[in-house]
Amino acid sequence: MSTSKPKPTTNDAGIPVASDGQSLTVGPDGPILLQDHYLIEQMANFNRERVPERQPHAKGAGAFGHFEVTGDVSQYTRAAVFQPGTRTDTGIRFSTVAGEQGSPDTWRDPRGFALRFYTSEGNLDIVGNNTPVFFLRDPLKFQHFIRSQKRRSDSGLRDNDMQWDFWTLVPESAHQVAWLMGDRGIPSTWRHMNGYGSHTYSWVNAAGEVFWVKYHFISDQGIGYLTQAEADELAGKDSDYHRRDLFNAIKRGEYPSWTLKVQIMPFEDAKTYRYNPFDLTKVWPHADYPLQEVGKLVLDRNPVDFHTEIEQFAVAPSNQVPGTGLSPDKMLLGRGFAYADAHRARIGVNYRQIPVNAPKSEVNAYSTAGAMRVTPALDPVYAPNSYGGPQADPAAAAEITWHSDGNMVRAAYTLREDDDDWGQAGTLVREVYDDAARDRLVSNVTGHLLGGVSEPILQRAFQYWKNIDATIGERIEKGVRAGQA
């Protein structure tokens, strides 16, 4: 590795940038500022790196169904979709993160769980994964993370050395990496995995009270996983294994379902909770905020045209309906811009007029013209106007806001009492995994590290795992050294 002083990072105009890893926010816990031109450049450029394939989450499939409320959370949210007895049409897309179109479904990778509710108040989208956490807590690092998981510029090959180089330089990744290298890193089918909103979202009730919420979609089929050997074999035999399983199960009438449960945190609790509740690398322990049942998600219809209904299915967390909203989660705020912009770049500015993306509620918008527009724009096309055009209604929107102030800074979240990068990962390994799962974890990590990871990065990887759990780290190091002999 080079020890010479690195060149300063610049933007694409050659201007030096202030940070490679921290967005500009109002105080360490405040909202991201639109004037952070480098963050905007990074997100906007990243969204246009692949045409027309998604970047990331390119390989996937999906289905359609309905969601029916079986619990009562009306004291927490005024959203029509979550009122007792309500039934709402849904669509979902499952995917891998790093693989391109044609890549095997059974690579070790998080699985996307992108869900849309076609509610009476507009589309509500929850963009999550099959893990309750993620590798990062700041969106400025996201583009770099994805590039480290994809393919090298020189050989066009995926590279374990590149992956571990990034992970070991970004300790906040530890919790997600411990999930990824465990059993749930390769689910047996999409039907046999949970889905999580992962981020912290917000709800507001009819009285205007705000709550913080985490979504958990618990598989009614149970949890299943593939061993590394099974997944490797399937990758060669049937690269569309998960896609085929979902389609055929629904075709047979074996409709998969998930029970939606939520964790709810009172607004004021977030100010003093022992973990930063908006840190995407952390979970809220269920002992602190128990799961509460909301309803049942059922998938009972396959797509008729894969391209029209799945490839053009465009979910974005900026799609929040009255009674739901975002939070100070920096990754969620970044995605609030990035997902919709990715769809505009990939399938056009009028992507919401494609039937699979069109809301079932009435649209009264001032957008007009642009490529592929099919719904006529009606005059007046500007606001304010004197000709009876729609007018914004704050009460109907129920926009969720929160207080924030501070100097403009590039800084990590303010640390809370129990905040660190290793603690929850260690708890996962020691208290959630059993002995057999820990053995498989060690085997998975050892095999991955033997796949071309260079010596300086190996040293960092050993320490990375020792920081998570000393015994596991020692076992991994011993296994790698034995494999090198």
Beta strands, then each sheet from edge to edge (+ up, - down):
strand 1: 24-26
strand 2: 60-69
strand 3: 87-96
strand 4: 111-119
strand 5: 122-129
strand 6: 195-196
strand 7: 201-204
strand 8: 210-219
strand 9: 257-266
strand 10: 292-301
strand 11: 324-325
strand 12: 408-410
sheet 1: 1+ 12-
sheet 2: 5+ 4- 3+ 2- 10+ 9- 8+ 6-
sheet 3: 5+ 4- 3+ 2- 10+ 9- 8+ 7- 11+
end
